Amino acid sequence: MTTLLVVLIVLAAAFGAPLFSIFGAGSLVGFINADINPSAIIIQMTQLVSAPALVAIPLFTFAGYMMAESKMPERLVNVSQTLLGWMPGGLAFVTLFACSFFTAFTGASGVTIIALGGLLYPILVKRGYPEHFSLGMMTCCGSLGLLFPPSLPIILYGMVAGVDVDKLFMAGLVPGILLIVMIAAYSLYIGRGHAMRVPFKLNATLKALKAAGWEIPLPFLVLIGVYGGYTTASEAAAVCAAYVFIVEVFIYKDLSLTKDVPRVMKDSMVLVGGILVIVAVALGFTNYVIDQEVPMKLFALTKKYISSPYMFMTILDLFLLIVGCLIDIFFSYFGYCFNYCSGGDGVSY
């Protein structure tokens, strides 16, 4: 019977069943097969409510959606273009930094592509960048912001793995900057042979800076607050959401308080609700995996056949790359298993 249920769950996943139902069904089958009361799943789900970083997720998501729905993308793109457009690959740099910025706040690369793709992609093609390069820039740069605060996947990982979110933010800086530098170097190489440049004009730059004067300080408020130790991730989320709300509704008046704000709240919370439902059932599934010592068995198998830490990291990166092609980053908890194997202090290698 257990084998039949497992086969049915796999088939349901293959035919596109919602991910939370797959996690939930797997947890129920696992606990029942192990003669453990399935109420353990509900107990694990209730732990999500007590997570101190939980409040940061809806606040940052709301702020990100408000930025995407306003004219903030256009103003920030104009600032970046006037500052960097004269360089070889300057517009590609604009795309790189703008997409990274928006994804850091929205937590979803799809939202960034929708908000900025229609604005930047036609400009990239018009300025002479190859079509495939332009499409690649729009799609890959939207994921870079997930390494920088306030990254929602990092907050979720910190909640599940029991790791300090502020330390995770610090850990994402070096790989994030490295990726940006590598893509910027490639953009410079492409831009030298194909792209048109925009002459630097001081008046246009000052005009663009003035137009976005209220929005430019936003990332610095969050970064200084988190990295300076003045605020926690949740407090920074509250400051960010309040600041964006005041600026976009009352100062720039891009969004209507009675018409646009309720719609943005609804759309952003639908995303948050979907994430939290999956995280809740995934906690129960994770508890079953730990109870059956699956991480320890995987870790023992890994140590048996892999002795080099570099080989281990290479295989892990390849595995995560394949997983990332199939499921969203919010729902990948493979890293948590290895964190548990090492006693909760990171991968022991």
N, C-alpha and C positions, 0 to 999 in steps of 0.2 A: 504493500500500500504506500509506504514511504517513497519507494522508487517511482511509483506511478505519479505521486504528487509532485516529486521533483521534476519529472519529465514534463508534466503539465505546466509547471511554473516556467521552465525553460522555453517551452513552446509559446506561452503567453508573452514572455519577454521578446521572443523573436518576431511575434506578430504585433508588437508595439503597445503592449499593455503599459499603463502608467507605472513609473518607476517605484512610487510609494507602495503600490499594490504588490510588486515583486518582492521588495524588501519585507513588507508585512507578512506575506504568505510564506516566504522563506523562514522568517523568524518563528512563525507559528508551527510550521512543520518541524523545524529543528528542535524547539523546546518540547513539543509533544513527544517526538521520537526519543529525546533524552530523559523523558519522564519528569520534566520540570514544569511547574505550573505556568501556563502562558501569561498569567498576570505580571510576570517579571518584565514583559515587554512594556506594559503600561507604567510600571515603576520607573523604568528607564526613560520613558517619554516624559514623565513629570519632572525629571531632572533638568530637562531643557529649560523649563520655566525659571528655575533658580539660577541659571547662568548669568553672571553679572554683565557679560558683554552682549547679551541678547538685544538690549534696547538699541545698541549701535546699528544693528542691521536695518530696521525700518527707517531710522532717521537718515542714515547715509543714502539709502535707496531713494527716499523721498526727495532729498536735496539733489541727487543726481538726475532724477526725472524732471525736476523743476528747471534745472540748468538746460537739459536737452530740449524741453518744450519752449523755452524762452529764446531770445535772440543772442544769448550768450555765446553760442558756438561761432556765429558770424563775427561778433566783436573780437573774440580771442583769435580767430583765424586772421582777421585784418591786422591785429597787432603783430602776430608772428610773421605775417607776410611782409609787412613794412620793415621789420627788423632783420629778417633772414632771406627775403626774396632776392637780394642781390648776389647771394652766394651760389656756387654750383650745387645743384640739388637742394636749393633753399626751400622750395615748395614741398619737397619730400620731407624735409626737416619739420616743416609746419604740420604736415600730416602726422608725422611720428609723435611729436610732442602733444598735439591737440587730442589725438586718439588716446594716448596714454593717460592724459589728464582726465578725460571724461570717463574712461573705464575705471579708473581708480575710485571715482565717486559713485558711479552707477552700479559697479560690480558685475556688469554684464556686457560683454563685447558686442552682442547683438544690438543693444540699445545705442552704443556708440556708432556702429556702422549705419544704423538708421538715421541718427541725428546728424552725423557728419559726412556720410557717404554721398548723399545727394548734393552736398555743398562742395566737397573737395575732389571727388572723382572726376567730374567734368572739367574742373580747372587743371588737374594733373594731365589729363589727356590733351587739353587745349594747349598747354605749355610745352608739349612735345615729349612727355614721358611715355614709354611704351605701355600699351593697354594692359598686358599681363603684369607688368611691374606695378602699375597703378592699382589694379585689383588686389595684388598681393600686399601692397602697403596698407590698403584699407582694412583688409581682413586680419593680417597678423599684428598690426600695431594696436588694434583694439584689445589684444590680450596682454600687452606689456603692462598696462596700468594695474593689472591684478597683483603685481609684485610690490606696489607702492601703497602706503596708507592713503585713504581708508579702504583697503581692499576687503571686500566682503568674504571671499573665499578664505583669506587668512584669518579673519575673525571666526568663521565657522570652524576652521581647523583647530584654532585655539580652544574653542568651546568643547569640541569633541575629544581632543587629545589632552585637555587639561594643561595647556601650555600658556604662559603669559603672552597675551596678544601684543603688548608693547615690544617684547623681545622678538616676536615673529616679524613685526614691522621692521625692526632693525636688520633682521636676517635677510629680508627681501631686497634691501637696498643694493648690495653689491651685484647680485645676479641681474637685477633690473637695470642698473646703470651699464653693466657689461653688454647686455643685449641691445640697449639703446645705442651705445657707441658702435657696435658692430653693424647694426642696420643703418646708422647714420653714415658710416664709412662706405657702405655699399651704395647708399643713395647718392653720396658725393661722386662715386665712380660713374654711376648711371647718368647723373645730371651733367657731368662734364661733356658728354658726347651728344646728349639729346635735348636737354631742357632749355627753355628760354628763361632769362633772368629779368627781375624787376629792379630798375635803378633805385638806389636808396635816396629818399627825399625826407629831409628833416621835418618839414611841415606836415607831411602825410603821417609820419611816425608819431609826432606829438598829438595830432588829431585822433589817431587810433588809440593811443594811450589814454587820452582824456575820455574818449567814448567808453572805454572799458575800465575806467579808474576805480570803480567800486568792486569790480570782479577780480582784478589782478591780485589783491591781497588775500583772497580766499585760501589758496593752497598753502600760503605761508602761515596763516592762522592755524590750520590743522597741523602742519609739520612742526612748527615751533611749539605748539601745545603738547603734541605727543612726544616728540624727541627731546624737548626741553624739560619734560617731566612736570609740566604745569597742569596737564589734564590727562585723564584716562581716555581710552578709546570711546567710551560711552559719552563722556563729557564733551569730547571733541565733536562727536556726532551731533549732540544737541546744539552746540555753538554753530556748527556748519549749517544745519537745517534752518535755524533761526535767522542766520545771516543771509542765506540764499533767499529765504521767504521774504524778508524785509526788502532786500535789494531788488528782486525781480518783480515784486507785487507793488511796492509803494514808491520806489525810487525810479526804476526804469519803466515800470508799469507795462511790462511785456505780458503779464498774466493777470487775468481778472480774478478778483477775490471770490466772486460768487459763481463764475462760470468755469474758469480754467483750473483753479486750485482743487475743487472737489474731484474733477476728472483726473488730475495728476495723482491725487491721493489714492483714488481707486485703482488706477493702473499700476502704481508702484507697490501698493499693498497686495495686489494679486500676485505679483512676482515674489514678494516676501512670503506670502502665505504658502505658495507652492514650494518654496525652499524649505520652510520650517516643517511642513508636513513630511517631506522626504527625510529631513534630518531627524525628526522624531522617531520614525519607524526604523531609520538606519541605526539609531542608538540601540534599539532592541536587538537588531540583527548583529551589531557589533558585540553586544553583551554575550550573545550565543556563541559567536566565533571565539571570543576570549575564554568562555566557560569550557569549550571543547579543546582549548589550547592549540587552535589552528595556527596562530602567529608563532608560537614556540616551535611547532613542528616545521613550519616554513623556514624559520630562522635556522633550525638545526640542519635542514636539508641544504640551505644556502651555504652554511659554514662548511658542510661536508665536501661540497663540490667547488666552492669558490673561496680561495684564500687571499686573493689580491683585493684590496679595497677599491682600486681603480676599476677592476673588472666588475665588482659588485655594483658600483655606481653607474657604470655603462649599461649593464643589464637592466638595472632599475629605471634608468632614464628611458631606455627603449621600451620597456613595459609601460611606463606612464605615458609615453608618446602614443603608443597604440591605444591605450585606454582613453586618452584625451581625444582621439579621433572618433570615438564611438559614443562617449557620454560627456555631459557637461562637467566642468571643473567642480561645481558645487557638490557633485554627487560621488566624487572619487575619494574613498577613505582608505585606500591601500597604504598610504603613508602612515596612517594612524596605527595600522597593525605593526609596522616596523618600529614605530615609536614605542608601542607597548612592549615589544620584544626586548627593547633595550632599557626597560625600567622607567619609561616615561621621560627620559632626558634627551631624546633624539636618537638618531641611528647610531648604534654603538661603534660602527666602523669609523 
